[in-house]
């Protein structure tokens, strides 16, 4: 599923919040196994006021994600959450979620940190018409460093941001280039770190004659 328009709208809201000096956190679906309401790349913005935009599920995961986001906004580190949306015998807090699958959601600061540093440039690229890739370290492999680091592969091959080192950036960018033609968004293990490689292809145009 293409999350181009949703991402652009959320980035516009992040710009407004940043200008107003207000905090927010962003939750992103990074991996699913089995069935899930939303696919990798789906986003859910949580503002410090409690207002939200977008979603990561059919409505059953958002309450917990909001609680995690509060901690992330309170100067906490990013958080990778694993949810089981299973059968009646395997439910989240006794709620049947209607799907039999696993969902990984990554929650990070939205108005500060690596995402904020790339937000303006990413928003300008989403006003264009060329595919790009956004890479995020969602699990640093236990090193205690690097979770939430981001890198953007622009349409012309330019790299913005960093995942922590030149070698890691090079290896991850190579993985991203391999995913661009198919438009797939996946989590890959790169140099011992789990990196969510999100490919954002532009939406198709409809020409009516």
C-alpha positions as CSV (number, residue, x, y, z in Angstrom):
1,X,0.0,0.0,0.0
2,X,1.3,3.5,-0.9
3,X,1.6,5.8,2.1
4,X,2.8,8.8,0.1
5,X,-0.2,11.1,0.8
6,X,-0.6,10.0,4.4
7,X,3.0,10.7,5.1
8,X,2.9,14.1,3.4
9,X,-0.2,15.1,5.5
10,X,1.5,14.0,8.8
11,X,4.7,15.8,7.9
12,X,2.7,19.0,7.3
13,X,1.2,18.6,10.8
14,X,4.6,18.0,12.3
15,X,5.8,21.3,10.7
16,X,2.9,23.1,12.3
17,X,3.6,21.6,15.7
18,X,7.3,22.3,15.5
19,X,6.6,26.0,14.6
20,X,4.3,26.2,17.6
21,X,6.9,24.7,20.0
22,X,4.6,21.7,20.7
23,X,5.8,18.1,21.0
24,X,4.6,14.9,19.2
25,X,5.6,11.3,18.6
26,X,5.2,9.2,15.5
27,X,4.3,5.5,15.5
28,X,5.0,3.6,12.3
29,X,4.1,0.0,11.4
30,X,7.4,-1.5,10.4
31,X,6.7,-5.3,10.1
32,X,3.8,-7.7,10.0
33,X,3.4,-11.4,10.0
34,X,0.1,-12.9,8.9
35,X,-2.9,-10.7,8.7
36,X,-3.1,-7.0,9.8
37,X,-5.4,-4.1,9.2
38,X,-2.5,-1.8,8.1
39,X,0.7,-2.5,6.2
40,X,4.3,-1.4,6.8
41,X,4.7,2.3,6.5
42,X,1.3,3.2,8.1
43,X,1.6,6.1,10.5
44,X,0.0,7.4,13.7
45,X,0.9,10.8,15.0
46,X,0.3,11.5,18.7
47,X,0.5,15.1,19.9
48,X,1.2,16.1,23.5
49,X,-2.3,17.5,23.6
50,X,-3.7,14.1,23.0
51,X,-4.8,14.8,19.4
52,X,-3.9,12.2,16.9
53,X,-3.7,11.7,13.1
54,X,-3.6,8.4,11.2
55,X,-3.7,4.9,12.6
56,X,-1.6,1.7,12.9
57,X,-4.5,-0.8,13.3
58,X,-8.3,-1.0,13.2
59,X,-8.4,0.8,16.5
60,X,-7.3,-1.8,19.0
61,X,-3.6,-1.0,19.2
62,X,-3.8,2.8,19.3
63,X,-4.6,3.1,23.1
64,X,-1.4,1.3,24.1
65,X,0.6,3.1,21.4
66,X,-0.6,6.5,22.8
67,X,0.7,5.5,26.3
68,X,4.1,4.5,24.9
69,X,4.2,7.8,22.9
70,X,3.7,9.8,26.1
71,X,6.9,8.2,27.5
72,X,8.8,8.9,24.2
73,X,7.7,12.5,24.3
74,X,8.9,12.8,27.9
75,X,12.6,12.6,26.7
76,X,12.4,8.8,26.5
77,X,14.2,6.7,23.9
78,X,12.3,5.4,20.8
79,X,10.4,2.2,21.4
80,X,9.8,-0.9,19.2
81,X,6.6,-2.6,20.3
82,X,5.5,-6.1,19.3
83,X,1.8,-6.9,19.2
84,X,0.0,-10.2,18.7
85,X,-3.4,-9.9,17.1
86,X,-4.3,-13.5,17.4
87,X,-7.3,-15.8,17.9
88,X,-9.6,-15.9,21.0
89,X,-6.8,-17.8,22.8
90,X,-4.1,-15.3,21.9
91,X,-5.5,-11.7,22.3
92,X,-4.1,-8.4,23.4
93,X,-5.6,-7.5,26.8
94,X,-8.6,-9.8,26.1
95,X,-9.6,-7.9,22.9
96,X,-10.2,-9.9,19.8
97,X,-8.6,-7.8,17.1
98,X,-10.1,-9.6,14.1
99,X,-6.8,-10.7,12.5
100,X,-4.4,-13.5,13.1
101,X,-1.0,-11.9,12.9
102,X,1.9,-10.1,14.5
103,X,2.5,-6.3,14.2
104,X,5.7,-4.4,15.1
105,X,5.2,-0.7,15.7
106,X,8.1,1.8,16.1
107,X,7.4,4.9,18.2
108,X,9.9,7.8,17.9
109,X,10.0,11.6,18.6
110,X,8.4,13.5,15.7
111,X,9.2,17.2,16.6
112,X,12.9,16.6,17.6
113,X,15.7,14.2,16.8
114,X,16.5,12.5,13.5
115,X,13.0,12.6,12.1
116,X,12.7,16.4,12.7
117,X,16.0,16.9,11.0
118,X,14.8,15.3,7.8
119,X,11.2,16.3,7.9
120,X,11.4,19.5,5.8
121,X,13.4,17.9,3.1
122,X,11.2,14.8,3.0
123,X,8.1,17.0,2.8
124,X,9.5,18.8,-0.2
125,X,10.4,15.6,-1.9
126,X,6.8,14.3,-1.4
127,X,5.6,17.4,-3.3
128,X,7.4,15.9,-6.3
129,X,6.9,12.8,-8.4
130,X,9.9,10.6,-7.9
131,X,10.4,7.5,-5.6
132,X,12.6,7.7,-2.5
133,X,13.5,5.6,0.5
134,X,13.4,6.4,4.2
135,X,15.6,4.2,6.5
136,X,15.2,3.9,10.3
137,X,17.1,1.9,12.8
138,X,14.3,0.2,14.8
139,X,16.5,-2.2,16.8
140,X,20.2,-1.4,17.6
141,X,21.0,-5.0,18.4
142,X,21.5,-4.4,22.1
143,X,24.3,-1.8,21.6
144,X,22.2,0.8,23.4
145,X,23.0,3.3,20.6
146,X,21.5,4.2,17.3
147,X,17.8,3.3,17.7
148,X,15.8,5.9,15.8
149,X,18.7,7.0,13.6
150,X,17.5,7.8,10.1
151,X,18.8,8.1,6.6
152,X,17.0,9.2,3.4
153,X,17.8,8.1,-0.1
154,X,16.7,10.8,-2.4
155,X,15.6,10.1,-6.1
156,X,18.9,11.3,-7.5
157,X,20.9,9.0,-5.1
158,X,21.8,11.7,-2.6
159,X,21.9,10.5,1.0
160,X,20.7,12.7,3.8
161,X,21.1,11.8,7.5
162,X,23.0,8.9,8.9
163,X,22.3,5.5,10.6
164,X,25.5,5.9,12.7
165,X,28.5,5.2,10.6
166,X,29.6,5.5,7.0
167,X,29.8,1.7,6.5
168,X,26.3,1.2,7.9
169,X,25.0,4.0,5.7
170,X,26.6,2.4,2.6
171,X,25.3,-1.1,3.3
172,X,21.8,0.1,4.1
173,X,21.6,2.4,1.1
174,X,22.5,-0.6,-1.1
175,X,19.7,-2.6,0.4
176,X,17.3,0.3,-0.2
177,X,18.3,0.6,-3.9
178,X,17.5,-3.0,-4.4
179,X,14.0,-2.5,-3.0
180,X,13.2,0.7,-5.0
181,X,12.1,-1.0,-8.2
182,X,9.6,-3.3,-6.5
183,X,8.3,-0.5,-4.2
184,X,8.5,-2.9,-1.1
185,X,9.0,-1.7,2.5
186,X,10.8,-4.2,4.7
187,X,12.9,-4.7,7.8
188,X,16.4,-5.8,7.0
189,X,19.3,-6.7,9.3
190,X,22.3,-4.6,8.4
191,X,25.5,-4.8,10.4
192,X,23.7,-6.3,13.4
193,X,20.9,-3.6,13.4
194,X,17.3,-4.0,12.3
195,X,16.6,-1.3,9.8
196,X,13.2,-0.5,8.5
197,X,13.6,0.4,4.8
198,X,10.5,2.2,3.6
199,X,10.2,2.7,-0.1
200,X,7.8,5.6,-1.0
201,X,6.8,5.4,-4.7
202,X,4.7,8.3,-6.0
203,X,1.0,7.6,-6.4
204,X,-0.2,6.9,-9.9
205,X,-1.8,9.7,-12.0
206,X,-5.3,9.4,-13.4
207,X,-5.7,11.1,-16.7
208,X,-9.3,11.5,-17.9
209,X,-9.7,12.1,-21.6
